[in-house]
């Protein structure tokens, strides 16, 4: 299963490493087997590739439906990505597909921000997908943070930090709050001082009040 994904990864991973020389920290926090939700910030279209090369396992990434409907959609379908309609308020089909994948012991990569962050905020408000998936399946959540530049000559070295796996709390709200705090903490570690000075941190509680 996912032979196309594995073949593409075999070819693209060395190219990606040569081009961007990413620093990968805490990859040992990704379970070697069993279900897990990998969740973190979203800054660039290549973020899923960075997550893919951080583990030997197959990663099922939630990707926008537009990619699946494009002329290159067959590539995303072959890679096992799960389509999400970003225009819809709720995505029950995507949630069920992710829950099924986790039930089969797979890794699912989620961007709780739901879109790339082009603002001066450290993080955008988190959607509840990752929290609900973990609650419904008992899967752990592995938080991560991506910082730096996707560039041949980066001003800030590209890096990703994976945090310790965490269990879902008794409500999705509590889990989401905990995940938001974990990703924010990892981002502060991953970013250079210059990058941090350009960002403003809004607490989860402040987002809730908006």
Secondary structure, DSSP 4 states (H G I P E B T S, - for coil): --HHHHHHHHHHHHHHHHHH--EEE-GGGS-SSS-EEEEE---STTHHHHHHTT-SS-EEEEEEHHHHHSTTHHHHHHTT-EEE-TTSS--HHHHHHHHHHHHTT-EEEE-TT-S---SSBSSPPPPSHHHHHHHHH--EEEEEEEES--STT-SS--EEEEEEEE---SSHHHHHHHHHHHHHHHHHHHS-HHHHHT-B---HHHHHH-
